[in-house]
Amino acid sequence: MPTVHFTANLKRFYPDLVPFEVEAHTVAELIHAVEAKHLGLRDYLVDDQGQLRKHVNVFVGNTLIADRIGLSDALTAQDEVYIMQALSGG
């Protein structure tokens, strides 16, 4: 099963957010599984149409996902997925 990792800034809202394995074959399925374990986290990652938010990046290994709209990038059982939320401000 793919393992999902998160940046530390999301731990402000979800202190028990640690890497974990999920049953998922696409990034969309992974985000659904993340939401099932951490209620409300999906809203930080995708908008109301299910598209990845502008300030969020998802990497599968060292590769940025290609499909930010449908989140259809395929995952394998050995994949390490990194969800990164960019910080902004002045």
N, C-alpha and C positions, 0 to 999 in steps of 0.2 A: 504494500500500500504506500502511496506517496506520503511523504512527511512534509507538513506545512510549518513554516517559521514566520515570525512576526518581528517588526522593529519594536524597540523598547518604548517608543512614544505611545503605542496602543495599550501598554500595560498600565497607563494612568487610569484608564477606564475599565480595564480587565486585568486586575492584578494577578490572577491565576493563569494568564495566557502564556503557555509554554509550548514548545514544539510538540506536535502529536501527529500520529498517522491517521489518515482518512481513507475511506473507500471512495475513490473518485477516478473517472476515466477522462474527464475534461476539467478545465479550470472552473467552468460554471458549476459542475457537480461538487468540486472542492469547496467553493464558496457556500453552496447550500449546506454542506456538511459542517463547515465552520460555524454557520448560523445556528445549526441544530445544537452545537455544543456551547456556543457563546451567544446567547440571545441578544440581538441588536447590533452585533458587530458588522453584519452585512451592510447596514446603512452607512457605515464609515467607508465601505469599500466600493459599493455600487450605487448608482442613482435609482430613481423610481422606475426607470425603464430597463434596469438590469445591466446597464453599461458601466464599465469601470470608471470611477471618478477621475478627474484630471490630475489630482494630486496623489493618486495611488499608482504604484507600479507593481507588477507581478513578474517574477523571474522564475523560470523552470531551470534549475541549475544556474548557469551563467547567462542564459538567454532570456531576454525580455519577450513576453508573450506578443504574438502578432495580432490577435483578435481581441481588441479592447471593447468591442460592441457585443458580440455574441459569446465571448469567452469560450470558444470552441477548441482552443489549443489542447492537444491530446496529452495525457499523462500516462506514465508507466508506473509500475509498482516500486521501482527503484528511484523515482524522481524526488528531488529536494525542491520544494516550492517556497519562495521567499516573497512575502507580502510586505511592501514598503510604502509607508505613508509619508510623503514629503512634508516638511515643515516650512512655513513661510512667515514672513513678518519683516519688521525693519529695525 
